[in-house]
Amino acid sequence: MVSISEQLFDALGIMVLGMALVFIFLSFLILAMNLVAKKFAPKPQAVKSTPVAQQEVVNSSVSPLMTAVITAAIHQHRKKVL
């Protein structure tokens, strides 16, 4: 019968071998992904600059009515859950 120390040594060797193979595979995968990304990356296009005076001002704020509606919905949901 094989002693426990020999079994643990074999298990350690198999574990290190497995981890090394996974590391090598993932390294090749990362390298391949980077090469494909560089080869098939979209070409940068020239950006047409528009004068500052012609740019539209975008209103990104939420209206007070929408804030009230969202707050009421959250309040009702929390009353149901609790």
PyMOL commands that set and color helices and strands:
alter all, ss='L'
color gray80, all
select helices_A, chain A and resi 4-39+52-54+64-81
alter helices_A, ss='H'
color red, helices_A
deselect
rebuild
show_as cartoon
